Amino acid sequence: MKILLVEDDAELAEWLMKALSQRYDFMTDWAEDGVVANQRLQTEEFDAIILDLGLPEMDGRSLLAHIRSRRDTTPALILTARDSLAERIESLHQGADDFLAKPFAIEELEARLVALVRRSHGKNVGTFSSGLLSYHSAEQRFSLGDQPLDLTPREHSMLRVLLQHAGEPMSKQKIVDRMFSYESDIQLDAIEVIAHRLRKKLGDAVHIRTLRGLGYVLEVEPT
């Protein structure tokens, strides 16, 4: 999952990015104020937003209002130290999807993010699945039918992106953006190699189809 973290506390942001990347393999980008976040959200796609309310330049509620005014439905989870009923109700009216009060456990943040993304993509609680292919988010593992699927880290990362967006064409750039950080020197051509290896491991039940000019799409073989 590709997450935008909007937080002005640099120490907290660095800890969150490190924890989400190392423990849960999330791709997390950081914007330290609302103006920068608003600009990025107009040009980039994210699976979810982690949003602090007390931001410089443009506060969290103003940013949320801007996002929703242009019909951007990216799920937004509010991190706040002001966890009053009035705060929650006002933020819900402005388009927030969930809340987490500071301080919080990283395990709860991860669980809430996964739930938000599942709902936004219309997935069932517990797993992402397409035909015989399933991803079990709690254990961070894939299975094909009843058998575990043995994947390299890059294969695992790319297949997770495709499964979360099953039926939706994903360009190489979108896949790379959700797999790797901006500091990585990964080349777009590497996606072709990873897709080739995945096809061999998936067999005939689930297909990674190449759509000319659009990218890749994960499809189930019709019965």
PLY file of the C-alpha trace (Angstrom):
ply
format ascii 1.0
element vertex 223
property float x
property float y
property float z
element edge 222
property int vertex1
property int vertex2
end_header
0.00 0.00 0.00
1.14 3.53 -0.76
0.46 5.86 2.17
0.84 9.64 2.48
1.77 10.67 6.03
0.97 14.33 6.74
2.66 15.16 10.04
4.76 18.14 11.18
6.53 16.26 13.99
9.68 15.06 12.18
10.66 12.59 14.91
7.23 10.95 14.91
7.11 10.90 11.10
10.51 9.19 10.83
9.49 6.57 13.39
6.20 5.89 11.63
7.77 5.56 8.18
10.42 3.20 9.50
7.95 1.08 11.48
5.40 0.79 8.67
8.10 -0.07 6.16
10.01 -2.61 8.25
7.13 -4.29 10.04
4.39 -4.13 7.44
6.12 -3.34 4.13
4.04 -0.21 3.52
5.31 2.39 1.07
5.04 5.62 3.11
5.76 9.14 1.85
5.93 12.16 4.15
4.63 15.71 3.81
5.35 17.99 6.76
2.65 20.61 6.07
-0.79 20.82 4.52
0.21 22.88 1.49
2.81 20.33 0.33
0.39 17.47 0.99
-2.36 19.18 -1.00
-0.03 19.66 -3.97
1.07 16.04 -3.92
-2.48 14.73 -3.66
-3.38 16.63 -6.83
-0.67 14.92 -8.88
-0.15 11.52 -7.20
-2.31 8.58 -6.14
-2.23 7.10 -2.65
-4.14 4.21 -1.07
-4.65 6.09 2.20
-3.71 9.27 4.06
-2.53 9.52 7.67
-3.39 13.09 8.67
-2.45 15.15 11.71
-4.83 18.04 12.44
-2.35 20.57 13.87
-0.32 21.34 10.74
1.53 24.52 9.71
0.58 26.51 6.57
-2.70 24.60 6.11
-4.22 22.67 9.02
-5.53 19.14 8.74
-9.21 20.05 8.52
-8.58 22.62 5.77
-6.55 20.06 3.85
-9.32 17.49 4.23
-11.88 20.04 2.97
-9.73 20.73 -0.11
-9.35 16.99 -0.81
-13.07 16.25 -0.58
-14.10 19.39 -2.51
-12.42 17.98 -5.60
-14.07 14.59 -5.02
-10.90 12.83 -3.98
-12.15 9.83 -1.97
-8.75 8.60 -0.75
-9.35 7.16 2.77
-8.12 9.53 5.49
-7.18 8.43 9.00
-6.84 11.27 11.50
-4.08 11.18 14.11
-4.93 13.58 16.90
-4.14 14.39 20.50
-7.53 16.16 20.69
-9.76 13.09 20.82
-13.00 14.72 21.98
-16.44 13.78 20.67
-16.83 17.24 19.12
-13.49 16.89 17.30
-14.46 13.50 15.88
-17.91 14.62 14.76
-16.59 17.76 13.06
-13.85 15.83 11.28
-16.34 13.18 10.11
-18.53 15.89 8.62
-15.48 17.19 6.78
-14.70 13.79 5.25
-12.52 11.83 7.70
-12.82 8.03 7.56
-11.26 6.99 10.88
-9.48 8.34 13.98
-6.60 7.28 16.17
-5.72 9.18 19.32
-2.10 9.91 20.25
-0.30 8.06 21.73
-1.15 4.89 19.81
0.17 1.39 19.09
1.69 0.84 15.64
-0.22 -2.47 15.42
-3.54 -0.65 15.72
-2.54 1.93 13.12
-1.61 -0.84 10.68
-4.90 -2.68 11.27
-6.96 0.47 10.74
-5.10 1.34 7.52
-5.63 -2.15 6.09
-9.34 -1.98 6.98
-9.71 1.43 5.30
-8.05 0.26 2.10
-10.12 -2.95 2.05
-13.34 -0.96 2.31
-12.26 1.55 -0.33
-11.53 -1.28 -2.77
-14.66 -3.23 -1.84
-12.75 -6.15 -0.31
-13.92 -8.50 2.39
-12.50 -8.24 5.88
-9.68 -10.70 6.57
-8.09 -11.17 3.17
-7.68 -9.75 -0.29
-8.56 -12.42 -2.82
-9.05 -13.04 -6.53
-10.08 -16.53 -7.55
-7.73 -19.04 -5.91
-5.22 -16.34 -4.97
-5.46 -14.86 -1.46
-3.36 -12.46 0.58
-3.62 -12.83 4.35
-2.74 -9.40 5.70
-2.24 -10.44 9.34
0.39 -13.03 8.38
1.61 -11.08 5.30
1.50 -14.21 3.16
-0.05 -15.39 -0.10
-1.77 -18.67 -0.80
-2.91 -20.26 -4.06
-5.81 -22.51 -3.21
-4.74 -24.37 -0.09
-1.03 -24.03 -0.78
1.30 -21.24 0.41
2.93 -19.27 -2.39
6.72 -18.95 -2.16
7.71 -15.48 -3.39
10.75 -13.24 -3.30
10.30 -9.86 -1.54
9.88 -8.03 -4.86
7.45 -10.62 -6.20
5.50 -10.39 -2.95
5.40 -6.60 -3.15
4.28 -6.44 -6.79
1.66 -9.17 -6.41
0.19 -7.41 -3.38
-0.19 -4.20 -5.40
-1.89 -6.03 -8.28
-4.19 -8.00 -5.97
-5.27 -4.92 -4.04
-6.20 -3.39 -7.41
-7.49 -6.58 -9.05
-9.31 -5.87 -12.30
-7.81 -2.37 -12.49
-5.01 -1.67 -14.99
-1.83 -0.58 -13.20
0.95 1.14 -15.11
4.57 0.25 -14.41
5.04 3.62 -12.72
2.05 3.11 -10.41
3.36 -0.31 -9.46
6.85 1.02 -8.75
5.41 3.90 -6.71
3.64 1.41 -4.44
6.52 -1.03 -4.21
9.58 1.07 -3.63
10.67 4.35 -2.05
11.73 7.31 -4.16
15.35 6.66 -3.18
15.34 3.28 -4.92
17.11 2.96 -8.27
14.62 0.37 -9.53
14.06 0.56 -13.29
10.63 0.23 -14.91
11.91 -2.66 -17.02
12.36 -4.68 -13.83
8.56 -4.84 -13.54
8.45 -6.94 -16.72
10.92 -9.42 -15.22
8.99 -9.68 -11.95
5.69 -10.11 -13.84
7.24 -12.94 -15.89
8.35 -14.76 -12.73
4.97 -14.29 -11.09
3.15 -15.74 -14.09
5.17 -18.94 -13.78
4.32 -19.26 -10.10
0.62 -18.45 -10.48
-0.03 -20.92 -13.28
-3.37 -20.84 -15.11
-5.79 -19.97 -12.30
-4.85 -16.28 -12.04
-3.42 -14.20 -14.85
-1.30 -11.08 -14.93
-2.36 -9.66 -18.27
-0.43 -7.01 -20.18
-2.63 -4.25 -21.63
-0.83 -2.30 -24.32
-0.39 1.31 -23.25
-2.08 0.74 -19.88
0.12 -1.65 -17.91
-0.80 -4.83 -16.06
-4.05 -6.17 -14.65
-4.69 -9.17 -12.41
-7.54 -11.31 -13.75
-9.18 -14.61 -12.82
-9.54 -17.24 -15.52
-13.28 -17.45 -16.46
-14.98 -20.73 -15.54
0 1
1 2
2 3
3 4
4 5
5 6
6 7
7 8
8 9
9 10
10 11
11 12
12 13
13 14
14 15
15 16
16 17
17 18
18 19
19 20
20 21
21 22
22 23
23 24
24 25
25 26
26 27
27 28
28 29
29 30
30 31
31 32
32 33
33 34
34 35
35 36
36 37
37 38
38 39
39 40
40 41
41 42
42 43
43 44
44 45
45 46
46 47
47 48
48 49
49 50
50 51
51 52
52 53
53 54
54 55
55 56
56 57
57 58
58 59
59 60
60 61
61 62
62 63
63 64
64 65
65 66
66 67
67 68
68 69
69 70
70 71
71 72
72 73
73 74
74 75
75 76
76 77
77 78
78 79
79 80
80 81
81 82
82 83
83 84
84 85
85 86
86 87
87 88
88 89
89 90
90 91
91 92
92 93
93 94
94 95
95 96
96 97
97 98
98 99
99 100
100 101
101 102
102 103
103 104
104 105
105 106
106 107
107 108
108 109
109 110
110 111
111 112
112 113
113 114
114 115
115 116
116 117
117 118
118 119
119 120
120 121
121 122
122 123
123 124
124 125
125 126
126 127
127 128
128 129
129 130
130 131
131 132
132 133
133 134
134 135
135 136
136 137
137 138
138 139
139 140
140 141
141 142
142 143
143 144
144 145
145 146
146 147
147 148
148 149
149 150
150 151
151 152
152 153
153 154
154 155
155 156
156 157
157 158
158 159
159 160
160 161
161 162
162 163
163 164
164 165
165 166
166 167
167 168
168 169
169 170
170 171
171 172
172 173
173 174
174 175
175 176
176 177
177 178
178 179
179 180
180 181
181 182
182 183
183 184
184 185
185 186
186 187
187 188
188 189
189 190
190 191
191 192
192 193
193 194
194 195
195 196
196 197
197 198
198 199
199 200
200 201
201 202
202 203
203 204
204 205
205 206
206 207
207 208
208 209
209 210
210 211
211 212
212 213
213 214
214 215
215 216
216 217
217 218
218 219
219 220
220 221
221 222
